[in-house]
Amino acid sequence: MKTTVFTAILIGLASQISAQEGQVSIQQDPQINQLVKLYTNVHANSGYYQIQVGFGNYEKAQDLLNQVEIDFPDWYSKIEFESPTYRVRLGKFKTKLEAERKYLEVRKKYPDAMLLKPEQRETKS
């Protein structure tokens, strides 16, 4: 008897519950897009020498990145996708001299490494 009454109450309450419906509108400041572009330019490769340690498919690049982070834990490292391969890059060196010194150190462990010159990008005023 109690189970029947309890079930009837639950069914009655469940039929009365309704989800709220609404519409979300996002108002975004137009300067946010400019800030995103600025952030991208600041954190891009432009202005820095980097060492490309290797490349390949994503799994190979991830394994290589993990090994690079063990071998050079204090250096900046990342995976960049340039179609059709993933490239593992190491460091952000401001001067060519610093980059060449680090490059010689990396070549001992990774003989296929390459020193990459900074990209020259036009700045729009």
C-alpha positions in Angstrom: 0.0 0.0 0.0 2.8 2.4 0.9 4.7 1.6 -2.2 1.6 2.3 -4.4 1.0 5.7 -2.7 4.7 6.6 -2.9 4.8 5.6 -6.6 1.7 7.6 -7.3 3.1 10.7 -5.6 6.4 10.4 -7.5 4.6 10.1 -10.8 2.4 13.1 -10.0 5.4 15.2 -9.1 7.4 14.1 -12.1 4.6 15.1 -14.5 4.4 18.6 -12.9 8.2 19.3 -13.3 9.2 21.1 -16.4 12.6 22.2 -17.6 13.3 25.9 -17.9 13.8 27.2 -21.4 15.8 30.3 -22.2 17.9 31.9 -24.7 21.5 33.0 -24.1 23.0 36.0 -25.8 26.6 36.8 -25.5 27.7 40.4 -25.7 31.4 40.6 -26.4 33.5 43.7 -26.5 34.9 44.1 -30.1 38.4 44.7 -28.7 38.6 41.1 -27.5 39.4 39.9 -31.1 42.2 42.5 -31.3 43.6 41.2 -28.0 43.5 37.6 -29.2 45.4 38.6 -32.3 48.0 40.5 -30.2 48.4 37.5 -27.8 48.9 35.2 -30.8 51.6 37.5 -32.3 53.4 37.9 -29.0 53.5 34.1 -28.4 54.4 33.2 -32.0 57.8 32.1 -33.2 58.6 35.5 -34.6 61.7 37.0 -33.0 63.0 33.8 -31.5 65.4 31.1 -32.7 64.2 27.6 -32.0 65.6 24.1 -32.4 63.5 21.5 -34.2 64.2 18.2 -32.6 62.1 16.0 -34.8 58.8 15.5 -36.6 56.3 12.8 -37.5 52.8 11.7 -36.7 51.1 12.9 -33.4 52.1 9.8 -31.4 55.7 10.0 -32.5 55.8 13.8 -31.8 54.2 13.3 -28.3 56.8 10.6 -27.4 59.6 12.8 -28.6 58.3 15.8 -26.7 58.1 13.7 -23.5 61.7 12.6 -24.0 62.8 16.2 -24.7 61.1 17.4 -21.5 63.1 14.8 -19.6 66.4 15.7 -21.3 65.9 19.5 -21.2 63.4 20.2 -18.4 64.1 23.9 -18.0 63.7 24.8 -21.7 60.5 25.8 -23.4 59.2 22.9 -25.7 56.1 22.4 -27.7 54.5 20.5 -30.6 53.5 22.5 -33.6 51.3 21.2 -36.4 52.4 22.1 -39.9 50.4 20.1 -42.4 50.9 17.1 -42.7 53.3 16.6 -39.8 53.7 17.5 -36.1 57.0 19.1 -35.3 58.7 19.2 -31.9 60.4 22.5 -31.2 62.6 23.5 -28.3 63.6 26.8 -26.8 63.0 30.5 -27.4 66.4 32.0 -28.0 66.7 35.7 -28.6 70.2 35.8 -30.0 71.8 33.6 -32.7 74.8 33.0 -30.4 72.7 31.6 -27.6 70.7 29.5 -30.1 73.9 28.1 -31.7 75.4 27.1 -28.3 72.2 25.4 -27.2 71.9 23.8 -30.7 75.4 22.1 -30.2 74.2 20.8 -26.9 71.0 19.4 -28.3 72.8 17.8 -31.3 74.7 15.5 -28.9 71.4 13.8 -27.9 69.4 14.5 -31.1 71.7 14.4 -34.2 68.8 15.2 -36.6 68.0 18.5 -34.9 67.8 21.7 -36.9 68.3 25.3 -35.9 65.4 27.5 -37.1 65.7 31.2 -37.7 63.0 33.5 -36.5 60.2 34.3 -38.8 60.0 37.9 -40.0 56.4 39.0 -39.9 55.1 42.4 -41.0 53.6 44.4 -38.2 50.5 46.3 -39.0 50.1 49.7 -37.4 
